[in-house]
Amino acid sequence: MFLTHPVSIPMPQSSLPVTSLDLMHLTEALEGNDPPLDSEIPLIRQIISEEVAQVAASDAQMRGLEDAPTELVAKRAEAVERIRQYRGLISPVRRVPPELVCEIFALLLEDDEEIPPKPLWWLGHICRSWRFFVLGDSQFWTSIIIPTSPLRSDDCSMIEAQLLRSANALLKVYWVLSKRARTTPTMDPRMADLIVAECGRWASFHIDAPRLKSVEALDWLRPVKGRLSTLRKLEVLNEEDIVPDVFGIAPSLREVYLTEWDAGLHSPSISIPWEQITRYRGAYGPKAQLAILQAASNVVHCVVGCEGTFEPDDLPSVALPRLRSLLIEHPDWLDRLKVPLLENLACPIGEESRLTALLSFIRNSSCSLKRLVLVECAISPQLITALRGLPTLTHLVISPYLDSEAGNQTAFFDAMTVSETSSEVICPSLISFGYRAGEGVFPLDVFLTMIKSRLRPNHPLNARLTRLRVFDTDDSIEPGSLNAPFQLLCNDGVDAAFLVGDIEDLVKAEALF
């Protein structure tokens, strides 16, 4: 733990025997980041208790005063700071067993889906044992977060030290420009020289700079052309066509992300070796999008956003023989795609008429869907018909259209209910179900009846449901009403959870994109 400023150690007022050696050890502990000795912990707890009492006394003195004396305010602030530092000193995190620390670090190294707020080596600030592990592994120094101009005095030296400690390990490079900055941030030439010099070991490169509009803003990238031999993942979030032609030659490149996960940001014009790409996310006009998909015939996971007027009859069909997962903004596109191996599909439906496109795709496609996520989906007989054609479906998530009536939802849950005399079961392979309670009355009893009907073990016609997620973004359900039934489901071996939050985040988690 690093101290922001020195703190004096008050002499405890209780009867615990305290020596000058004790106080010296505590001073050293506060200035370092080793855990305290077991024998010192009672003394530290005693000091914390006395400081808490001091804060309470200060609060009592200041209560009712319009302007508290400066000396009293300062005294309280010092006590609060001492409490913070002493609590940090005896924090359990300093005593985490080494094998568990290694496990934590291993999990963090695997997680590269989001741009980290800090590089992983910051974990070395926690305590000496954690720093020991950080210094011993070059992988913890590979997340290079490029600071923007104006640089602080030590920014270049910090990045230089990080590059040195990363040895020959592959780098994950991030340049994230604040959306709140009053002026457009720029790349400092000194920093550019450091980063570009190591482009031969970039494993991933991320630019999150939606405000950049100047062509010159990315000129610092031009020297990397032809030198990106290890680049495997590229993410560019910028709506302007200002990206220089430097990524067209990158033999290891496999993942390209040019918009947010929900395709809400227009993608820039960019040169990419599409034939080698296996993961793609982008938002373009229909013709540009289909041209990319035609070139990216080896893509396996894909998020397709579309801007502008869509006239499917005017567009050619595209074969994507290896595609497994697809999030697509327009269901009407599905008839243009030949995807024999598709297993996971997510798309917004909106009006009921769009279900026709989904139904047509299910009838005509040779793929065997396993996971389906439908957003803003009309609950109607057409939906039931579509699901009847998906006997291989194992995971289903539905976020109903806003004006879905309780009666339509009741009919849907009735259709999905499995009775002992059923001769046909909709989605007989279903093991995971997620549903967002829409506005208005939610038919909870009918819903729970349907869920329970799919819990029978060894039923001859359907698999047993093992996972349930109910989302509520509009306060349609009283959370307490689900406590008892969900507890019964959990007792019956079902992984059941009620989630509240932003629907986009919930759908993102369920769609696994």
N, C-alpha and C positions, 0 to 999 in steps of 0.2 A: 504494500500500500504506500503510495507517495503522498506526503503531507503537503498541503497547500501553503501552510505557514507554521512556524514552530509554536508549540503549545506548552505552557508551563504545567508541571505536575503538582497539584495541590496535596498537602499533607492530609491523609485521611484522619477523620475526627474520632473514629471508633477506637475500641480497645485492642484491635489487631496489632500485634507487634510489627513495626515497620523500621527497617534499617536503611541507612544511606545506600547500602548495596542494592536493596530492593528497588529504590527509586532510580538508581543508575541503570539497572536492568530494564526497567520500564521505559526509561528515556531511550535506550538503545533499541528496544522493541518498536517504539513509535517511529523512530527514524529509519528502521529497516523494514523488512517484510517477512521475518520469520515468525512462526507461532510462538506464543509465550510458554514458559515452563508451566507444568501442571501446578507447581507450588505457588505460582504468581497469579493464577486465575482468581482465587478468592479475593485477593487484594484488588484486582482490576474490577471485579463485580462490586466490591465495596465502594470504589471510587465512582463507578457509574451510578450507583444508588444515591450517593451524596450529590452528584452533579444534577441528577433528575430532581432531587429535592430542592437544589438551588434554583433550577429553572422554575419550578412550581412556586417558590417563594417570590421570585422576581415577577412572575405573572400576577401573583396576588397583590404585590405592591403597585404594579402598573394598572391594575384593573380600576376603571373609573377615572383614570387620568387622561386628559386630552393630549397632553404633551409629556411623555415620560422623560425623566432626566437622561441625558446622553450617557452618563456614567453607568446608569442602571441598565440601559439597553445594551451597551457594550459588554457589561458583565454577563448578561444573559446570553448574548451571542457566543462569548467565549465558552460558557458552560455547554451550550448546544454542540459546539465544535468538539469539545473534549468527549462528550457522550458519543458522537459519531465515530471518533477515532478509536476510542476504547472498545466500542462494540465491534468495530472492524477487526481489532486486535484479537478478540476471542471468537471471531466468526468461525463456524464449522468448516467453511470453505478452505481454511488454512490447514485443516487436518484431514482432508479427503485422502483416502488411501491411494498410493501411486497407481495401482492397477485401474482404479476408477477414473483417475485423472487421464490416463492413457485412453480409456474408453471414450471419455468426453471429447478429447481431442480428435480421436479417429472419426467420431460422428460429425464433428464440425468440418473436418476436411472433406467429407463426402458431400456436404450440403453446399452446392454452388448455384442453386436456383435463383437466389435473390442476391442483389448487390449488398455486400456487407457494410454496415455503418462504420466499422473499424476493421483494420487488418487483424488476422488471427494472433499475430505476435503480441497484441495488446493484452492477451491473457497472461503474459508473463509479468504484468504489473500486480497481479493478485497477491502473490507471495513467492518466497524463494523457491519452494519445491515446484510450483507451476513454471516459474522462469527457467528452472533447470531443464524441464521437458521441452520448452519452447526453443531454448538455445541448442538443444541436442538434435533438432529435426529441421532440416532446411525447408520442408513443406510448409511450415508455419510462417515463412517469410515470402511466400509466393503470391500473395494477394496484394497487388500494387495499386493503391488508390491514389490517383494523380491529383495533387492539390492544384487549384486554379490561381491565376494571378489576381492580386499581388501576393507573392509568396511571403511566408514568414521567414525569419532569418535562418532557421534550421531545417526548412523543408527539403532543400536539395541534399543536405548531408544525411537526413533521415532516410530518404529514398535510396541514396547511394549505399548506405549501410545495409538497408534491407536487401538490395540487389546483391550485395556481397555475401550476406548470410544465406541467401537462397541458393548459393553455389551454382550448380548446373541444372537445378530443377526447373520444370516448365512453369511459366508465369501466367497468372490471371490478372489482366490489366483493366482497370476501371477509370473512366473519365466521366464523372457525374457533375453536371452543372446545375446549380440551384435555380429552381423555377421562380424563386422570390427575389433574386438578385436585381437590384435597380439598374445595373449596367451589365452588358453582356460579358461574361467571363472569357478570358483568353488563355492560351497555353504559353507559359513562360519559355523562352528559347533554351534556357539552361536545363529546365526540366525535360523539354522535348528531346534534347541531346541524350540525356540519361536513358530515357525510355526507349527511344528509337534504336539506340545502340544494342539493346537486348531483344530486338524484334525477332531474332532467329530462334528464340525460345518462348515466344508467346504461345500459350495453349488456348487462351480465350481473350477476346478484346470486346469491351463494352463501352459504348458511348450513349449516355442518356443526356441529350442536349436538345430538347424540343425548341428552345428559343434561338438557337444558332441560325442565322440567315445569310451570313457572309461567306462567299466561296473561299476567301482567304483564311477563314477560321480553322479549316482543317488542312491547310497546306503543310503543316508540320508532319503529316502522315506520308507525304509523297516519297520520302527516302525509303520507306519499307517495301515498296513495290518489288516483287520478285524475291523477297527475303523471308516470306512468311511460311517457312517450310513446316513448322510445327503447329500452326494455327488450326484449331479444330472447331472452335465455336466463335461466332460473330454475332453481336447484338448492337444494332444501331437504331436509336429512337430519335428521329429527326424528320420533320415533314418537308424539308426543303431539299432540292436536288443539288446539294453542295458536297457530296461525298466524292473525293477524288478516286480515280480508277486505279486502285492499289490492291484490291482483293480478288481480282480476276485470276491471278496465279497464286494458288494456295493449295498444294496437293493434299494436305491432310484435312482440309475444311469439310465438315459434315453437318454442322448445325448453323442455321441462319435465322435470326429473329429480327424482324424489321418493323414490328409494331408491338403494342401491349398484348397480353394474353387473350383479351377479348376483341382484338383487332380494332380498337377504338381510335388508333392514331394512324394517319395516312403514312404509307411507307415511301421512302425516298427512292429515286432512280439510282441503281447501283449495279456494278458489274460483278457477277458471281459465277463460278463454275458450277452451274446448276446440276449438271449430270452426275456429280458426286455427292450431292446433298441428300441426307437422310431425314433431317428434321428441319421444317420450314414454318415460319409464321410471318404473314405479310398481308397488307391491305392495299389493294390497287383497284383500278377500274376493271371491268369484265375482260376485255381483250388482253390487257397487260397481264392480268392474273392467269388467264388460261395459257398464255404464251409461256409464262414461268412454269406452270404445272406440266406443260408438254415437254419442256426441257428437263424438268426435275423428275424423270421417270423412276428414279430409285428411291424417292421419298417414302419414309415409313410412318412418320408422325407429322401431321400437318394442321395448321390453323389458317383458314382462308377467309379473309375479310374482303368485302366488295364495296366499291364506291361508284356512285352514278347509276344511271338507268340500266336495268338488267333485262335483256331480251334473250332468253335461253334458246329460242328457235334459230337465232342468227349466229349462234356460236357452235364450234365443232366439239365433238366428243374427245375426251382425254383419257388415255389409259394409264392408270397408276397401279401396276401389277403387284407392287410390294406394300402398298399402303395398309397400315393396321389401325391407326387412330386418326380421326378427322373431327375438327371443330369447324363448322362452316356457317357463315353468317346468313346465307340465303339457301333454304331448303330446295328452291327451284334449281339450284346448281346440280343437285344430286343426279338428275337424269343425264347430265353431261359427262358424268364420271363413271368410268369402268374400274371398279375396285373389288376384285374377286376375293381378296384376303382381308377386307375390312372387318374389324372386330369391335372397335369403339367409335361411337358417333355421338357428337353433341351439337345441337343447333337450336337457335331461337325459332319458335313457330309463329307466334303472334296470332293473326286472324285464322279462323277455322279453315279458310280456303287453302292455307299453306299446308295443312295436313294432307291435302291431296297429293302434293309433291312427295311427301314422305311415304305415303301409302303406295304411290306408283313405284318409288325406289325399292321398297320392301318386296313388292310383287315381282319386279323385273330383275332384281339383283341376285347374283349367285352367291353373295357373301353370307356368312353366318355371324350375325351381330351377337356380341356377348354383353356389351355395355352401352346403354342408351341414356343420354341426358337431354331432356326437352325443356327449354326455357320459354316462359310466357306461352304455354301451350293451352289451347282450347280443350276443355274437358267435354268430349262429345262422343257420339257413336262412332265417328270416324277414327278417333283415337283407339277405341276398343278394337275396331277392325284391324287397325295397323298392328296392334300388339298381338293379335291372334296369329299374325304371320311371322312371329319371332319365337319359335320354340327353343332356340339356343340361348336366349337372353338370360344372363345371370345377374346383372346389375341394372336397375332402373331408377332414374331420378327424374321427378316431374315438378316443375315450378309452374302452377296453373296461370292462365291468362287472368288479368285483374278482375274481369267481370264474370268469372266462372261461378255459376249459381250453385247453391247447396244441393239442389235437386240433381243437377248434372254430376256433381261429385258423388252423391249417394248412388246414382246409377252406375258410375264407374267402379266404385268400391264393391258394389253388389256383383258386378260382372267379374271382378278379380277374385271374389270369394270362392274358395274350393269347398264344395259340400261332399259328404260321404257318398252321395249318389251321382256326383258329377261324371259325365261321360267325356267331357272336354274341359281342359284347364288352360286358361290364358297364361302364357309365359311359364310353362311347367318347370323350367330349369332355374327359376328366379331364387336367388339366395340373399340378395341385398336390395332393399327398397328405400328410397328417399322421397319425401313429399313436402312441399311448402304449403302451409295453410294460408289460403288467400284471404282477401277482405270479406267481411261478412261472417255469417254463421258457418262453422265448420262441423260437418257431421261426424263427430268424434266416435260415437258408439258404433256406427256402421264401419268406420275406418278400423277400429280395434277388432271388430268381429272378423273383418277380412284378414287382418294380420294373424289373429289366432288360428284361423282356418288353414294357414300355411305353415303351421308349426308341428303338424302331425308327423311323427317319425315313420319312415318306411312306407309312406303313402305311395301307392302304385303309379299315380299319375303325375306327381310333382315333387320337386326337391323341397327340403325343409328350409324355411327362411331363417337365416342366422344373423342378419344385420339390419337395423332399422334406424333411419334418421328422419326426424320431423323438424322442419325449419319454420320459423315464424318471424317475419320481418314487419308485420303490421299489427302485432298484439291481438291476433285473432283467437289465440288460445290462452286461457289462464294456465300458467305453468304448473300451478298446484294440482290442476285436474289430471295431469299426466303422471304425477309421482307414484301413485299406487299401481296403475296398470303397467307403467314402465318397470317398476320394481318387480312385478310378477313376471314380466317378459325376461328381465335379467336373470331372475331365479330359474327360469326355464332355459337358460343358456343362450339367450339372444343378446347381441351387442346392440342395445337400444339407447339412443340419446336424443334429447330435445335441444336444438341449437337456435340461438337468437343472434342475428347479426346481418351484415350486408349480404344481399342475395348473390351478388357477383362473387364475393369471397367464398360463400358457401358452395356455389356451383363450381367454382374453380377447383376447390378441394375435391369435390365429388367427381369431376370430369377427369382429374389427373392429368391436366395439361399444364 
